[in-house]
Amino acid sequence: MRINRIFDMHDPVDRADLIRLKLRDAGFTAAQIAEELDVSRTTVGDVICSRRSSRRIRQFIADQVDHQVDVLWPRHRKNKNEELI
């Protein structure tokens, strides 16, 4: 799928939209990831939206979309409301 817009990876909404598009292109949904990793769909959604942080979930998502974790979730400009799990 060709993406015809520019995504700001420091904007949590843009970042989440891009991750979801890339997951869909790779044939995955948040529900499938949750089942595979034995976590709730809410937890996966929260990680995608940067409301929570899980290295395991982020790494799994990054592997599925063939990107580095730090590209999908840049370390600077961290969301101050982000909860660690």
FIKOLZA-1660 file (N, C-alpha, C; in steps of 0.1 Angstrom, whole numbers, plus 5000, padded with zeros to 4 digits):
% residues 85
   i   px   py   pz ch aa at
   1 5008 4988 5000  A  M  N
   1 5000 5000 5000  A  M CA
   1 5009 5012 5000  A  M  C
   2 5006 5022 4992  A  R  N
   2 5013 5034 4991  A  R CA
   2 5007 5044 5000  A  R  C
   3 5015 5051 5009  A  I  N
   3 5010 5061 5018  A  I CA
   3 5012 5074 5012  A  I  C
   4 5002 5082 5010  A  N  N
   4 5003 5095 5004  A  N CA
   4 5002 5107 5014  A  N  C
   5 5008 5105 5025  A  R  N
   5 5008 5116 5035  A  R CA
   5 5021 5115 5043  A  R  C
   6 5025 5126 5049  A  I  N
   6 5037 5127 5057  A  I CA
   6 5033 5125 5072  A  I  C
   7 5039 5116 5078  A  F  N
   7 5036 5113 5092  A  F CA
   7 5047 5119 5101  A  F  C
   8 5043 5126 5112  A  D  N
   8 5052 5132 5121  A  D CA
   8 5054 5121 5133  A  D  C
   9 5065 5115 5133  A  M  N
   9 5067 5104 5143  A  M CA
   9 5068 5109 5157  A  M  C
  10 5068 5122 5159  A  H  N
  10 5068 5128 5173  A  H CA
  10 5054 5131 5177  A  H  C
  11 5045 5130 5168  A  D  N
  11 5031 5133 5171  A  D CA
  11 5024 5119 5174  A  D  C
  12 5020 5117 5186  A  P  N
  12 5015 5103 5190  A  P CA
  12 5003 5098 5181  A  P  C
  13 4995 5107 5176  A  V  N
  13 4984 5103 5168  A  V CA
  13 4989 5099 5154  A  V  C
  14 4998 5107 5148  A  D  N
  14 5004 5103 5135  A  D CA
  14 5011 5090 5136  A  D  C
  15 5019 5089 5147  A  R  N
  15 5027 5076 5149  A  R CA
  15 5018 5064 5150  A  R  C
  16 5007 5065 5158  A  A  N
  16 4998 5054 5159  A  A CA
  16 4991 5051 5146  A  A  C
  17 4987 5061 5139  A  D  N
  17 4981 5058 5125  A  D CA
  17 4990 5051 5116  A  D  C
  18 5003 5055 5116  A  L  N
  18 5013 5049 5107  A  L CA
  18 5015 5034 5111  A  L  C
  19 5017 5032 5124  A  I  N
  19 5019 5019 5129  A  I CA
  19 5007 5010 5126  A  I  C
  20 4995 5014 5127  A  R  N
  20 4983 5006 5124  A  R CA
  20 4983 5003 5109  A  R  C
  21 4986 5013 5100  A  L  N
  21 4987 5011 5086  A  L CA
  21 4997 5000 5082  A  L  C
  22 5009 5001 5088  A  K  N
  22 5019 4992 5085  A  K CA
  22 5016 4978 5090  A  K  C
  23 5009 4977 5102  A  L  N
  23 5005 4964 5107  A  L CA
  23 4994 4958 5098  A  L  C
  24 4985 4966 5093  A  R  N
  24 4975 4961 5084  A  R CA
  24 4981 4956 5071  A  R  C
  25 4991 4964 5066  A  D  N
  25 4998 4959 5054  A  D CA
  25 5006 4946 5056  A  D  C
  26 5010 4944 5068  A  A  N
  26 5017 4932 5072  A  A CA
  26 5008 4920 5075  A  A  C
  27 4995 4923 5075  A  G  N
  27 4985 4913 5078  A  G CA
  27 4982 4911 5092  A  G  C
  28 4984 4921 5101  A  F  N
  28 4982 4919 5115  A  F CA
  28 4972 4930 5120  A  F  C
  29 4965 4926 5131  A  T  N
  29 4956 4935 5138  A  T CA
  29 4961 4935 5152  A  T  C
  30 4956 4945 5160  A  A  N
  30 4960 4946 5174  A  A CA
  30 4954 4934 5181  A  A  C
  31 4943 4929 5177  A  A  N
  31 4937 4917 5183  A  A CA
  31 4946 4905 5181  A  A  C
  32 4951 4903 5169  A  Q  N
  32 4960 4892 5167  A  Q CA
  32 4973 4893 5175  A  Q  C
  33 4979 4905 5176  A  I  N
  33 4991 4907 5184  A  I CA
  33 4988 4904 5198  A  I  C
  34 4977 4909 5203  A  A  N
  34 4973 4906 5217  A  A CA
  34 4972 4891 5220  A  A  C
  35 4966 4884 5211  A  E  N
  35 4964 4869 5213  A  E CA
  35 4978 4862 5212  A  E  C
  36 4986 4866 5203  A  E  N
  36 4999 4860 5201  A  E CA
  36 5008 4863 5214  A  E  C
  37 5007 4874 5220  A  L  N
  37 5015 4878 5231  A  L CA
  37 5008 4876 5245  A  L  C
  38 4996 4871 5244  A  D  N
  38 4988 4868 5256  A  D CA
  38 4987 4881 5265  A  D  C
  39 4983 4892 5259  A  V  N
  39 4980 4904 5266  A  V CA
  39 4966 4909 5260  A  V  C
  40 4961 4919 5267  A  S  N
  40 4947 4924 5262  A  S CA
  40 4949 4933 5250  A  S  C
  41 4938 4934 5242  A  R  N
  41 4938 4943 5230  A  R CA
  41 4940 4957 5235  A  R  C
  42 4935 4961 5247  A  T  N
  42 4937 4974 5252  A  T CA
  42 4951 4977 5254  A  T  C
  43 4959 4967 5260  A  T  N
  43 4973 4969 5262  A  T CA
  43 4980 4972 5249  A  T  C
  44 4977 4964 5239  A  V  N
  44 4984 4966 5226  A  V CA
  44 4980 4979 5220  A  V  C
  45 4968 4983 5221  A  G  N
  45 4964 4997 5216  A  G CA
  45 4971 5008 5224  A  G  C
  46 4972 5006 5237  A  D  N
  46 4979 5016 5245  A  D CA
  46 4994 5017 5241  A  D  C
  47 5000 5006 5238  A  V  N
  47 5014 5006 5234  A  V CA
  47 5015 5013 5220  A  V  C
  48 5006 5010 5211  A  I  N
  48 5007 5016 5198  A  I CA
  48 5005 5032 5199  A  I  C
  49 4996 5036 5208  A  C  N
  49 4993 5050 5210  A  C CA
  49 5003 5057 5220  A  C  C
  50 5013 5050 5225  A  S  N
  50 5023 5055 5234  A  S CA
  50 5017 5059 5248  A  S  C
  51 5006 5053 5252  A  R  N
  51 5001 5055 5265  A  R CA
  51 5007 5046 5275  A  R  C
  52 5013 5035 5270  A  R  N
  52 5020 5025 5278  A  R CA
  52 5033 5021 5270  A  R  C
  53 5042 5016 5278  A  S  N
  53 5055 5012 5271  A  S CA
  53 5057 4997 5275  A  S  C
  54 5059 4989 5265  A  S  N
  54 5063 4975 5267  A  S CA
  54 5073 4971 5256  A  S  C
  55 5086 4968 5261  A  R  N
  55 5096 4965 5251  A  R CA
  55 5092 4953 5243  A  R  C
  56 5086 4943 5249  A  R  N
  56 5082 4930 5243  A  R CA
  56 5072 4933 5232  A  R  C
  57 5061 4941 5235  A  I  N
  57 5051 4944 5225  A  I CA
  57 5057 4953 5214  A  I  C
  58 5064 4963 5218  A  R  N
  58 5070 4972 5207  A  R CA
  58 5079 4964 5198  A  R  C
  59 5088 4955 5204  A  Q  N
  59 5097 4947 5195  A  Q CA
  59 5089 4938 5186  A  Q  C
  60 5078 4932 5191  A  F  N
  60 5070 4923 5183  A  F CA
  60 5064 4931 5171  A  F  C
  61 5059 4943 5174  A  I  N
  61 5053 4951 5163  A  I CA
  61 5063 4955 5153  A  I  C
  62 5075 4960 5158  A  A  N
  62 5086 4964 5150  A  A CA
  62 5090 4953 5140  A  A  C
  63 5091 4941 5146  A  D  N
  63 5095 4929 5138  A  D CA
  63 5085 4926 5127  A  D  C
  64 5072 4928 5130  A  Q  N
  64 5062 4925 5120  A  Q CA
  64 5062 4935 5108  A  Q  C
  65 5065 4947 5111  A  V  N
  65 5065 4958 5101  A  V CA
  65 5079 4961 5095  A  V  C
  66 5089 4953 5100  A  D  N
  66 5102 4954 5095  A  D CA
  66 5108 4968 5097  A  D  C
  67 5107 4973 5109  A  H  N
  67 5113 4986 5113  A  H CA
  67 5120 4984 5126  A  H  C
  68 5129 4993 5130  A  Q  N
  68 5135 4994 5143  A  Q CA
  68 5125 5000 5153  A  Q  C
  69 5126 4995 5165  A  V  N
  69 5117 5001 5176  A  V CA
  69 5119 5016 5177  A  V  C
  70 5131 5020 5177  A  D  N
  70 5134 5035 5179  A  D CA
  70 5129 5043 5167  A  D  C
  71 5127 5038 5156  A  V  N
  71 5121 5045 5145  A  V CA
  71 5106 5047 5147  A  V  C
  72 5099 5036 5152  A  L  N
  72 5085 5037 5154  A  L CA
  72 5081 5045 5167  A  L  C
  73 5090 5044 5177  A  W  N
  73 5088 5051 5189  A  W CA
  73 5100 5058 5193  A  W  C
  74 5102 5070 5187  A  P  N
  74 5114 5078 5191  A  P CA
  74 5115 5080 5206  A  P  C
  75 5128 5080 5211  A  R  N
  75 5130 5081 5225  A  R CA
  75 5128 5095 5231  A  R  C
  76 5131 5105 5223  A  H  N
  76 5129 5119 5228  A  H CA
  76 5115 5123 5226  A  H  C
  77 5111 5134 5233  A  R  N
  77 5098 5139 5234  A  R CA
  77 5088 5128 5239  A  R  C
  78 5092 5122 5249  A  K  N
  78 5084 5111 5255  A  K CA
  78 5071 5117 5261  A  K  C
  79 5060 5110 5259  A  N  N
  79 5047 5113 5264  A  N CA
  79 5048 5113 5279  A  N  C
  80 5045 5124 5286  A  K  N
  80 5046 5124 5300  A  K CA
  80 5035 5116 5307  A  K  C
  81 5025 5112 5300  A  N  N
  81 5015 5104 5306  A  N CA
  81 5017 5089 5303  A  N  C
  82 5028 5085 5297  A  E  N
  82 5031 5072 5293  A  E CA
  82 5033 5063 5306  A  E  C
  83 5026 5052 5306  A  E  N
  83 5027 5043 5318  A  E CA
  83 5036 5031 5314  A  E  C
  84 5045 5028 5322  A  L  N
  84 5054 5016 5320  A  L CA
  84 5047 5004 5325  A  L  C
  85 5048 4993 5316  A  I  N
  85 5042 4980 5320  A  I CA
  85 5053 4969 5318  A  I  C
% end
